[in-house]
Amino acid sequence: MVTEVLHPDIPHGRDTPASQPPPGESNTTTVPRGAVYTCPMHPEIQQVGPGTCPKCGMALEPVLPALDEEENKELVDFQRRFSGRCR
């Protein structure tokens, strides 16, 4: 016979999602109205607004701009200071 012992301070069960953020943090992102959504598994599936993928049924996720699209000032400074030193 197997007995499972559950600690009262550790979340468990189906009521606690694994992706739950730590207390005080939020995992919500503001998505602009009219944003394009896509399937993580089928990037060719795109639509305006949320929904589900017709191929796999997964929830569509908003297409958000990448964080590295802007020029990285620290990288530019680093490259300027160290260019030619390792040749």
C-alpha positions as CSV (number, residue, x, y, z in Angstrom):
1,M,0.0,0.0,0.0
2,V,1.4,3.4,-1.0
3,T,0.5,6.4,1.1
4,E,1.1,9.9,-0.2
5,V,2.1,12.5,2.4
6,L,1.4,16.1,1.4
7,H,3.1,19.1,3.0
8,P,0.6,21.8,3.9
9,D,2.9,24.6,2.8
10,I,3.7,23.2,-0.7
11,P,1.0,23.7,-3.4
12,H,-0.2,20.5,-5.0
13,G,-3.1,19.2,-7.0
14,R,-4.9,20.4,-10.1
15,D,-5.9,23.7,-8.4
16,T,-2.4,25.0,-8.6
17,P,-1.1,25.6,-12.2
18,A,2.6,24.9,-12.8
19,S,3.0,28.2,-14.6
20,Q,1.7,30.3,-11.8
21,P,3.9,33.3,-11.2
22,P,5.6,34.0,-7.9
23,P,3.6,36.1,-5.4
24,G,3.7,39.8,-6.3
25,E,4.5,39.1,-10.0
26,S,2.2,39.0,-13.0
27,N,2.4,36.9,-16.1
28,T,0.0,39.1,-18.0
29,T,1.1,41.2,-21.0
30,T,-0.9,44.1,-22.4
31,V,-1.9,43.2,-26.0
32,P,-3.0,46.0,-28.3
33,R,-6.4,45.8,-29.8
34,G,-6.3,44.3,-33.3
35,A,-3.1,42.3,-32.5
36,V,-2.2,39.3,-34.6
37,Y,-2.3,35.9,-32.9
38,T,-0.5,32.8,-34.0
39,C,-0.1,29.1,-33.0
40,P,3.1,28.3,-31.2
41,M,3.2,24.9,-33.1
42,H,2.0,26.2,-36.5
43,P,3.3,29.7,-37.1
44,E,1.6,29.8,-40.5
45,I,-1.8,30.0,-38.6
46,Q,-2.4,33.7,-37.9
47,Q,-5.5,35.7,-37.2
48,V,-6.5,39.0,-35.6
49,G,-7.6,38.4,-32.1
50,P,-7.4,35.4,-29.8
51,G,-8.7,31.9,-30.7
52,T,-7.6,28.3,-31.1
53,C,-5.5,26.7,-33.8
54,P,-7.6,24.8,-36.4
55,K,-4.8,22.2,-36.7
56,C,-4.1,21.3,-33.1
57,G,-6.5,23.2,-30.9
58,M,-3.9,25.0,-29.0
59,A,-4.6,28.6,-27.8
60,L,-3.2,31.2,-30.2
61,E,-0.7,33.6,-28.7
62,P,-0.2,37.2,-29.5
63,V,2.7,38.1,-31.9
64,L,4.7,40.5,-29.8
65,P,7.8,42.5,-30.9
66,A,11.1,40.9,-30.0
67,L,13.0,42.6,-27.2
68,D,16.2,42.7,-29.1
69,E,15.0,44.8,-32.0
70,E,16.4,48.0,-30.6
71,E,20.1,48.8,-30.8
72,N,22.0,47.5,-27.7
73,K,24.0,50.6,-26.6
74,E,26.1,48.5,-24.2
75,L,27.0,46.1,-27.0
76,V,27.9,48.9,-29.4
77,D,30.1,50.5,-26.8
78,F,31.8,47.2,-26.1
79,Q,32.5,46.5,-29.8
80,R,33.8,50.1,-30.2
81,R,36.2,49.8,-27.3
82,F,37.5,46.3,-28.0
83,S,37.6,46.3,-31.8
84,G,41.0,45.5,-33.1
85,R,42.4,44.3,-29.8
86,C,42.0,40.5,-30.4
87,R,43.5,40.3,-33.9
